[in-house]
Amino acid sequence: MVDVSEVYGRAKGLASWLRDLRRDFHRHPELSMKEFRTSDKVAEVLTELGIPFEKGVGGTGIVARIGGEGPAVALRADMDALPMDEVSGREYGSTCPGAMHSCGHDAHTAMLLGAGSLLSSMELPGPVVLVFQPGEEIAEGASAMVETGFMESHDVKAIFGLHVHIPLSVGQIGVNKDRCCASVDNFRAVIKGRKAHGAYPNLGKDAIVMAGQALVQLQSVVAREVDPLDGAVLTVGTIHGGTAPNIISDEVVMEGTLRSHRPQDRELLSRRVVEIVSSVASCGGGEGEVSFNKGCPAVINDRAMSDMIISTGRDMLGESEVAVLERPTMGGEDFSFFSRKVPGGFFRLGAGSEAKGITYPAHTSDFDIDEDCLPVGSAMLTELALRWHSSRT
């Protein structure tokens, strides 16, 4: 089998090709579940590499397979962009108003194609499945792909994924051994009262007062009902109500987000939002209704998979370049839909550079990556696939 230094060396030889691919995707960003050109470009490259694939998996997703029959390890990249405009003046900037690759999914897609190029040129110990996923930003793409049954039909037994990370420099990776990313659920609470003139509040049922009381009670859930050693967030981000300064409001709408790392906390937060909104509204003589937009579960890395990422990173990049992250993020990642079906390993890939001024965080109009990270990502994914198969023999 090809050793780790040779894998890394071959990946570095793809640097200019990877850069061109990434810039092509970056110039043509597409929003979630509408990645039509991106999917066509991925299919074009896979065809050039001689890798068989299926299009239209869960929308615009693509599943490619390298190798023969038997249990497979999957490698995943997301493809969608965000609905925002990019800072002007970049040679490879977005040509699509209202869309920008400000989360690095263009890089992820290029890196997975790079891994495909490397793996397709090797004699593999077992099959590898490449998963090009749509719609990560709206937490719909992974679940849509899973529902097609591709993991069963391709006998996928494990999956790896990565995300570019600006706080880490090129040549570094960060890994959580278990808890990695939070579950994400959004809610919409509607509190209904009765309208009245502000001079005669006794004739109305004030929805704003009810909403204020509910808001205070909601903030006590994390503080008093969640174990303080476990991460959870209950944020109310919008409140809309009232029509005039002298009118008792008959309706208030509050919207918020719920984040947690444990399934029991996820259930608790949702349940308590419903209970508090309905009971507070009832006490005020009104009615409260709550609806949810259920997002993705928490990403919990499999210990054996995270250990494999750590050892691979240390062998390839050096022991000092691998950060074992003690704290998970409260951000969401729908990689969890894959990793709750089979053991998963997700890691952060260094993509920042203070020297080059590449320091802006994801989801900002100034976001960019140091493209020197592209061969690193391709090499890591390739080596992880090889090591996973070797670990089974």
Helices and strands as residue ranges (DSSP letters): H 4-12, H 15-27, H 36-49, E 53-57, E 61-66, E 72-78, H 105-120, E 128-133, H 141-147, H 150-153, E 156-169, E 173-176, E 179-181, E 183-192, E 196-197, G 201-203, H 207-225, E 232-241, E 247-248, E 251-260, H 263-283, E 287-294, E 299-300, H 303-317, G 319-321, E 322-325, H 336-339, E 344-352, H 373-391
